[in-house]
Amino acid sequence: MCFVDSNRDMFLTLVHKPEVHKISNMVDSFCWNDENDMLSAIADSKHITWFYPNAIYVDRDLMQKSKQIRECLDVGKLAHMSSFTGTLCTVRRLDGGLATL
């Protein structure tokens, strides 16, 4: 399970364990992949994708190596990630336009 708190910090936890791990900060939006366990987020004008977020329960350094960070300055602030299908993320910008990452 993943959630964002009021400070825009993103946390990852298992449903049956009360162990909470902070994985990112300044998160605008996030979305799980509809086909597998990949997680994607828009944070601080960056598009971050975790290919295997459950690696944090094995080794935190391993999770850092299984993520990709790309600049996405064209999306802007307060973007909403509407879908993450296959390898494509669809993001709705604040002005209502759609961007595909």
C-alpha positions in Angstrom: 0.0 0.0 0.0 1.2 3.5 -0.8 0.0 6.8 0.5 0.9 10.5 0.5 0.6 12.6 3.7 -0.2 16.2 4.1 3.5 17.2 3.7 3.5 15.5 0.3 5.8 12.7 1.5 5.1 9.3 -0.1 5.2 6.2 2.1 5.1 2.5 1.3 3.9 -0.2 3.6 2.6 -3.7 3.7 -1.1 -4.1 4.6 -0.4 -6.8 7.2 2.7 -5.2 8.8 2.7 -1.7 10.4 6.2 -1.0 9.1 6.1 2.3 7.1 9.0 3.4 4.8 9.3 6.9 3.3 10.3 6.6 -0.4 9.9 10.1 -1.8 9.1 13.7 -0.9 7.3 16.6 -2.7 5.0 14.1 -4.5 2.2 15.6 -6.6 0.6 12.3 -7.7 1.4 8.6 -7.9 -0.1 5.6 -9.7 0.4 1.8 -9.6 0.8 -0.1 -12.9 -2.3 -2.0 -13.9 -0.4 -5.1 -15.1 2.4 -5.6 -12.5 3.8 -4.1 -9.3 5.5 -1.1 -10.7 4.9 2.3 -9.0 5.2 5.7 -10.7 5.1 9.2 -9.3 5.4 12.9 -10.2 7.6 14.5 -7.6 9.4 17.8 -7.7 9.2 18.1 -11.5 10.6 14.6 -11.9 8.9 11.4 -13.1 10.1 8.6 -10.9 9.3 4.9 -11.6 10.1 2.1 -9.2 10.4 -1.2 -11.1 10.2 -3.3 -7.9 9.1 -1.2 -4.9 8.9 -4.3 -2.7 12.7 -4.4 -2.7 12.6 -1.9 0.2 11.7 -4.8 2.5 14.9 -6.7 1.4 17.4 -3.9 1.1 16.9 -0.1 0.8 19.9 0.3 -1.5 18.5 -2.3 -3.8 15.3 -0.2 -4.2 17.3 2.9 -5.1 19.0 0.9 -7.9 15.6 -0.4 -9.2 14.2 3.1 -10.0 14.4 5.5 -12.9 14.3 9.2 -12.5 13.5 11.5 -15.5 13.0 15.3 -15.7 9.5 16.3 -16.8 9.5 20.1 -16.8 6.6 20.2 -19.3 4.1 18.7 -16.9 4.4 21.5 -14.4 3.2 21.7 -10.8 0.2 19.9 -9.2 -0.1 17.4 -12.1 -2.4 14.4 -11.6 -1.3 11.0 -12.8 -4.4 9.4 -14.3 -3.2 6.0 -15.6 -0.1 3.8 -15.7 -0.7 1.2 -18.4 2.1 -1.0 -19.6 5.1 1.4 -20.0 3.0 4.6 -20.5 2.0 7.1 -17.9 -0.8 9.5 -18.6 -0.7 12.7 -16.7 -3.3 15.5 -16.5 -1.6 18.9 -16.2 -3.1 21.7 -14.1 -4.4 23.5 -17.2 -6.3 20.3 -18.2 -4.0 19.1 -20.9 -2.8 15.5 -21.1 0.8 14.4 -21.3 2.1 11.0 -21.9 5.4 10.0 -20.2 
